[in-house]
Every structure is written in structure tokens, then in C-alpha cells.
Amino acid sequence: MKLEIARGLFLVGALGVASLAAAAWHEPGPQVLSSAGLKQHCPLPPQSRGMPVVRADGNLLLLMFGLSQGVVGPQR
């Protein structure tokens, strides 16, 4: 078999595989979620329905600020 024929068959095979892969590839597009279907999409667990609302106080905010600063080594 000549090199040109083998190269042509390889090219046709590679294009066939690439076209099959492109046809089988499904990437979902952007969608808009409406608030009407949101309750069906993500229901609340039964435990969270009766829990009281916790408000952040100064100590919790100070703790969150301290955790966000990270650990700093000694300065030279």
C-alpha cells in the first residue's frame, strides 16, 4: 500500500472519529431557574424547618475576621 493511500485512510478515519465525538458531546447551555420550580428542585430538609434564626453578634464577626486573616509568620 502506498504511503499516500495509507495517509488518506488515516485522515478519513481520524475525521470520522472526531465527527462522532463532536456529535456525541452534549454540553448543557445556560438556563434560567424560576422561583416557582425552586421548591421542587431543592427541598429543605425536615430538621431545618423548625430551627430558630441565629443572628450574628460581635464575637462571631470577630472570629470570622480572625479566620480570614490567616496565619502570619514572625516578621524580621
HELIX and SHEET records of a PDB file:
HELIX    1   1 LEU A    3  ALA A   24  1                                  22    
HELIX    2   2 LEU A   38  HIS A   41  1                                   4    
HELIX    3   3 PRO A   46  GLY A   50  5                                   5    
HELIX    4   4 GLY A   58  GLN A   69  1                                  12    
END                                                                             
